[in-house]
Amino acid sequence: MATAQLESRPNILVDNWQRILGFGVPIAFLIWYIADDVVDGGARLFFQRLFDGLDNGAVYSIVAVALVLIFKATTLINFAQGELAMFGTFLAYVGAVTLGWQSFTIGPIQAGLILAIIVAMIISAAAGSAIERVLIRPFDPSDHLPVVLITLGLFLILNAFAAFIWNVNPRPFPSMFPDRTNFIDVFGARLFYDVIGTWAVLGAMGVALYFILQRTKIGLAFRAVSSNTESSRLVGVRVGRVLMFGWALASAFGTLGGSMVAPKLFLKPDMMALLLIFSFAAATIGGLDSLVGAVVGGVTIGLIQSLLVGYLGDNNSAFIILSLAVAFAVILLVLWFKPAGLFGTSRVERV
Amino acid sequence: MTDTSNPSSSNGASSGPPMLEVAGLDARYGEIQVLRDITFNVPTGDVVVILGANGAGKTTTLRSICNMVTCSGAINLDGQDISRKNTADIVNLGVAHVPQGRGTFPELSVLDNLEVGGYVRKDSLDDDIDRWFQMFPRLKERKDQLAGSLSGGEQQMLAVARALMSRPKLVLLDEPSLGLAPLIIEDLFNTFRELNQESGVTMLLVEQNANLALDIAQHGYVLEAGEIVLDGPADVLKNDPAVQDAYLGA
């Protein structure tokens, strides 16, 4: 009996040799191909690309976390997540630039800008929960297609609405961190303070989320609903309120992510389109229902873009096109071996 | 212990006002009528069992009480009409529901499962958690494990303990014996008896396992194709030839 079990235990190498060959050979070839470039490029180029990758990765992570929050609550992908973040960032822009709050600083701290972002996050949270209540709640949650169509419609509406109010021209968005004339020198590579700042924001968001989900009653209810909605109802959880809470959190964190990326990309209605694709990739790699996975996935995508694609294609115009393809290849690779993602729950239950 | 060989006489609370009164209950899923004019009572402090085959409407009856299906009819809890209240309010009024298939939260730890069970309470849950850990020591050993990793029997214990965390007046149990080994079922039903007799928890039990269910119940109803076809004291039902034929495999 025991030997039979030993024999039948799946061996990932043996059972997947075709897949390993299929992906392994091209990957080995890629590594061999770029190894030269990495050595030739020297430490400075390597660290610069590493920092760039971490920088982009942090932003992907923040938006991916927002996607995962809604997926955990409702098992649906919110296609409007990016546009909600963009709209929220415009609200922060109104506070910081249009109303001029950004001129209010305390020493080196951009208090006015931070206040504008926080106010925008609160408004986004309210708007997010209103969207759940008015647009999502009336539909049967087990039928995903109508809800997916609604989030797609919301995507278009928010995009058009933002363009209508603020037009489509890119606007500079103030950064709450020191500008890029300030950096730490690492082997000649520049580690900008705003990269460190973005990571600090991601870290703070992680701590806040951990506290909310693990230490508060609404967090417990959120985890219960994402685990078993019907049983949550039977223990007296008001599921609708919990879903509104999930949408509020995701919208607020989306706005935070948008406000982090806007200084780098300029603020415009289609700012999040590409970013959303990479954040989807990040969330998928992580497993769609894992917050840790979303962060790991975000960093993975960021690093792949800057390191792999950076060394592969030296000219800039091909970069974005290639990085889209590579992001997709990575999703395929991960899902092939681990259908539930790297950190996702594969829903195996003992009966 | 009180006389356990004849439970129907061991409980004197049967004469009190009913904890739950259901009258003229109809339920339908779309075109199909699942329950037809169901009427029954659960006296305070008693265990009442609803027997029936698969598809008879047992689960729907329990779900109607918690307003989880669309239904019509009178449902009174402790004299209060709950037929139009939403599920969360009904739980707040003291009804706990252990759904079929246990309904634990697989991705939450055992401890978190219990805490969710006490969601409607505002006071500290620590005493109750200790109490149910004493009754189910195996849950205590596994308190930090994810509920999804427990065995079927352990999950059923967890589902029961979780339901009790809300300090309910009335516990609805939906086929707790389903999929469990006979020895574990016996253990579980002994626990139910203990809870009823020592803690005075009123229970409405839905079962196919008529033998054990009638052992711990004071009163039983037999549900067939959405209608109550028979009812009576548990010991009378146990000796009823029709019940013996259909549910006791005699």
Interface residues (C-beta under 8 A of the other chain):
Chain A: K217 L220 A221 R223 A224 S226 S227 N228 E230 S231 S232 R233 L234 V235 G236 V237 R238 T345 R347 V348 E349 R350 V351
Chain B: C66 M68 T87 A88 V91 N92 A96 H97 P99 G103 T104 F105 P106 E107 L108 D112 E115 V116 G117 Y119 V120 G148 S149 L150 S151 G152 Q155 R162 A163 S166 G179
